[in-house]
Amino acid sequence: MKKYQQQKPSLFEDAIAVARLIPFGRVITYGAIAEYIGAKRSARMVGWAMNTCKGDATVPAHRVVNRVGLLTGKMHFDTLETMQALLEKEGIEIQNNQIQNFKKVFWNPSEEL
């Protein structure tokens, strides 16, 4: 009889699991997710993981932004305005595709989980 090893979740699965935890009205960066899941230099992979979530309402991928609060993932939503509109519905102020008061709305899972 063969022994089957339990597979470790992939980076994509881990990133998506963290994204599902982002509180309403808060944001996180691709890099912060990567660091939290133990893949510090994999921010770009986290971005690709968020791109796979299109149409999945259980993953608030609109809450994941780049390291300075820019809405760099907006082209992966139905329209270029969708990401900003979703964030603004949550009370996040955005000007010129950048989150205002970024430090205030930034969510660090290490501090809360």
Buried (B, 14 or more C-beta within 10 A) or exposed (E): EEEEEEEEEEBBEBBBBBBEBBBEEBBBBBBBBBBBBEBEEBBEBBBBBBEBBEEEEEBBBBBBBBEEBBBBBBEBBEEEEEBBEBBEEBEBEBEEBBBEEBEEBBBEBEEEE
